[in-house]
Amino acid sequence: MSTIAKCPTCGSTSSIKEKEGTTIYQAIQDEDALKKIGQLKKAMEKFKLKAEELELELAALKASK
């Protein structure tokens, strides 16, 4: 997932990438895209938590046999 922050040079909303020790800022042109990124991050976190819960449940079932 990309990290969102303000660009120190131009002040625009940008996605940040680290490459070989340098920070690369890439401007996000559309506010709707920024909202969509936030929604996708929330959805990914929700599914990640659900997957972890299912893995724990599976491990418990395997241990009980």
Residue pairs with C-beta under 8 A, 6 or more apart in sequence:
1 41
1 44
2 15
2 16
2 17
2 37
3 15
3 16
4 13
4 14
4 15
4 16
4 28
4 34
4 37
5 13
5 14
5 16
5 25
6 12
6 13
6 14
7 13
7 14
7 25
7 27
8 25
9 25
10 27
12 27
12 28
13 27
13 28
13 34
14 25
14 26
14 27
14 28
15 25
15 26
15 28
15 37
16 23
16 24
16 25
17 23
17 24
17 26
18 24
28 34
28 37
